[in-house]
Amino acid sequence: MTRDRLFTLIKTNINIITLGVLILIIFFGGIAMYLIEHGHRGANITNLGDAFWWTIVTITTVGYGEYYPVTIAGRIIAVFIMLSGIGIFALFVSTFAQRRLQQPIESRSKSKTEQPSLLVYETKTTIKSKIEVIEKLTDEDFDTLIIMLKSLRRTLLEESKISSKCSKCGIVYHNKPKFCSNCGLDLNE
């Protein structure tokens, strides 16, 4: 599997992967907390149910406080689970926000570019097929090909928002100035 495919797979399934990581952290964190805490004096996490409850409450950043680690190793695991909870929550929120912001942009860009892009693709395909048999074209077909090329170029220039080009020095402008800033040519002619 190539790196690009792997990246696309991860990006499209980020919520499922995050949920899987969350379940693994709860499972292994609960077991580790039980194994570390249950035998110590003063420990209040004494069974596996308490350990899983503590892990879920901690990773969701609720933290009721009825269960807490008393050993140094338990506190180190607690810090890891707390930071994991904050990180996973931030990942969920940022993914949701990114998708929410991206939807209107995609719908607007599709509505504007879908039709011209299809027309451009069809025109390019037609031009390519005519160029492949250029030696067999009649004068009339050749003139039609030239017109199609000019029309395609004009369409592509409009799509790229190039509104004017100086005929003397070739500088391209994305707005419509009166004079060329390089050679001074009157561009309104």
N, C-alpha and C positions, 0 to 999 in steps of 0.2 A: 504494500500500500504506500503510495507516495505521500510526501509531507503535506501537499495541498489537499489531498483527499482526507487525510487524517484531521487536518485543521477544520475543513468543512464539516466533517462528521461531528467533531467536538462542538463546533459553533452551533450547529442545528440541534444538537441534543444536550445542550448545556444544562437545562433544567433537570433532565433525567439523570445525568451524570452527577449533578450536585445533590440530588435526592439520594442517590446511591452512596455518595461519600458521607452524607449526613447520617444515613442508617448505619454505615460502618463505624463512624465515630461514636454513635450512641452505643452500639453493640460492644465494641472493643473498649470504649471508655468505661462503660458500666461494669464489664467483667474485670478490668484492671483496677477500678476503684474498689470493687468488692474484695478482690484478692489482697490488696494493699491494706485496706481499712478494717475488715471484719474481725481480725484477731487482736487489735490493739485496745488497750485500756482507755476508756473515755470515748471510744468510737461510737457514733450513732448510725453509721451505715453498716448494719450487721447482717443483712441478707441481700440476695441478688435483686429482689424486687425494689428494695430501698436504693440500691446502687443505680439501677436503671431509671428509677424515678428522679434521683438526684441529677443524673446525666441529662435527661430530657429537660428538666427545669433549668439547668445551667446552660445548656446549649441554646435554649430559646430565650435566654437572658431574662427569665422571669425571676428566678432565685428567691423562692419563698423563705429559705433560711432554716427550715426544720432539720435538714440534713446538710452536713458540711464535713469536709475532710479534716482530720486532726494530725495526720502525719505529713512530713515534708514531701515524700513521694506523692501522696494524695493531693497535696496542694499544687505540685508541679503539673500533675495531670489536670487538675481543675483549671489552671491557667490556660493550658492547651485547649481544653474544651470551651472555655469562655471566649478565647480569641477565635476559635473555629466558628462558634455561634455568631459572633459579630461579623466575621468574614462572609459566612454563608448568607446571612441576612442582607448584607451589602451587595453581594452578587445577585441575589434574587431581585432586589429593588432596582439595581442598575440595569439588569437584563430587561425587566418589565418596562422601565422608563425608556430604554433605547428602542425597544419594539414599538412602544406607544408613539414615540416621536418619529420613527421611521415610516410608519404606515401612511400618514398624510403626504409625506414627501414622495413616496413611491407611487401613490395613487395619482398625484398631480403630474409627476414626470411620465407615467404611463399614458395618461390621457393626452399629453402634449406631443410625445414622441412616437407613440405606437403607429399612427397612420403614416407620417412622413418616412419613418424608418422602413416600413413595409414597401412603400413606393420606391424609395431609394434602392432597396435590395432588388426589387423586380427590375428596375431600370438598369442597375449594374449587371444583372444576369443577362438581360436582353443585349446590352452593349457587348458583353463578353462573347456571347454566341455569335453576334454579327462580326466581331473582330476575328474570330476563328476562321471565318469563311470570307475574309475581306477581299481576296482576289476574285471571288465569284459575284461580288456585289455590283449591281447596276449603278449608274451615276445617281439615279434617284434614291436608291437605297443608301448610297454613300452619303448623300446630302442629309438624309433622315438621320443617319448615324451621327453626323456632325452636330445636328440640331439637338439630338438626345444628349450628347456629351456636354454641350453648352448648358442645356437645361439642368442636367445633373450637377454640374459645377456650380451653377447659380443657386440651386437648392441647398447644396452642401455649405456654400458660403453663407447663406441666410441662416441655416441651422447653427453655424458656428458664430453667428452674430457679427460677422465682418460686414460693416456697412459701406465702407469705401476704401479705395486703394488708389494711391497716386500713380497716374499713368506714366509720369516722367521718371520718378526715382523708385517706385515700387513699394513705398512704405504703406503698411496696412493700418487702418484706423478702425476702432470699434465704436466710434461715435462719428458724427458727420461734421467735421470742421469745414470752415470756408476756404482755408488755404492750407497747403502742405507745410508742416513745420520744418521740413528739411530743405525743400527747393523753392517754396513760395508759390507753387502752381495754384491757380484758382480751381478748386475742386467742385464748384457749383456749375461749371460749364457742361 
